[in-house]
Structure formats: structure tokens, C-alpha cells
Amino acid sequence: MKSTAVLLLAVSWLASCNNSQTQKNEKATADSASAQPTSTVVGNDKDEHGCIGSAGYIWSPVRNDCIRVFEQIKLQSIAENSADSAAAFLLFSTDRKQAELFLPGRPEGLVLTETGEKGNQHWTKDSLEIILWKGYVVRMNDKPIYHGDDK
């Protein structure tokens, strides 16, 4: 009788240990599930203009459309160590009355307005100027800083 009581006590102790371990495993599983970050749908990040930033699109007031800057006219730096300098990008309105210049480190483009006559066109805004000379040249305070063409 004594051995039966000891055996029953041992079995109930083992059962309670197993139940405790099962509860710990269930809690750990629930904790890890709640710690998982919520997933976002790619392409579900439209801005106020409907441009999808995750696809590289931003709003261009010159084109009045979503554009990808890296698909525009690429301009190289004229700086002494131009290999280390980031590129700038340029686009024009369909009537070429405005140009939009995207400079490194700026979140949006600068809009320049056409001045001059056909054959002597250039686009200006404050100290910036874009001229046509063997492609496009961007000058700041009359000093060339970028150049390139639309090829």
C-alpha cells in the first residue's frame, strides 16, 4: 500500500511538471508571435499625389506627374574629385519652359524658369543657371558645377 501511494505521488508529480512545461511552451509561442513585426504591403506607400515611394517615384511639379529621378538626364559633377561626388538629375516640362534640377542631398527638385530666346535658352533660379553648351551645364554663381547630356 505504501509503495502504491509513493507511485501515485510520483506519477502526479511528473504529470504536473509536464503540464507546467506545456504551459511555458504555449506562453513562449504566444510571446514570439506577438513580437513578430507586422508586415507591410510593398507598393502600399502612396504619398499625397499617389506616387509610390518604395518603387522610387516622387512628385514632379514640372511634369505634374510621378517620376523616378534616376530615369532623368544624369549630370556629372565638375568638382576636382568628381569620382567621389554624387550625380544630379535634370528634367524639363514638355514645353521646356521649366526645368527641374535634383541635387544630391535635397529631398525635392528645384524648379528653374526659362529665360532667353530660342537658340540662347537658359533656365534660372536665384544663383543657379542651366545653359546649353555641349549638352547641359549647371552653374552656380557663374561657376560650372555639373554637366551632362540626354543620351
C-alpha positions, 0 to 999 in steps of 0.5 A: 500500500505504501509503495502504491501511494509513493507511485501515485505521488510520483506519477502526479508529480511528473504529470504536473511538471509536464503540464507546467512545461506545456504551459511555458511552451504555449506562453513562449509561442504566444510571446514570439508571435506577438513580437513578430513585426507586422508586415507591410504591403510593398507598393502600399506607400502612396504619398499625397499625389499617389506616387509610390515611394518604395518603387522610387517615384516622387512628385514632379511639379514640372511634369505634374506627374510621378517620376523616378529621378534616376530615369532623368538626364544624369549630370556629372559633377565638375568638382576636382574629385568628381569620382567621389561626388554624387550625380544630379538629375535634370528634367524639363516640362514638355514645353521646356519652359521649366526645368527641374534640377535634383541635387544630391542631398535635397529631398525635392527638385528645384524648379528653374524658369526659362529665360532667353530666346530660342537658340540662347535658352537658359533656365534660372533660379536665384544663383543657379543657371542651366545653359546649353553648351555641349549638352547641359551645364549647371552653374552656380554663381557663374561657376560650372558645377555639373554637366551632362547630356540626354543620351 
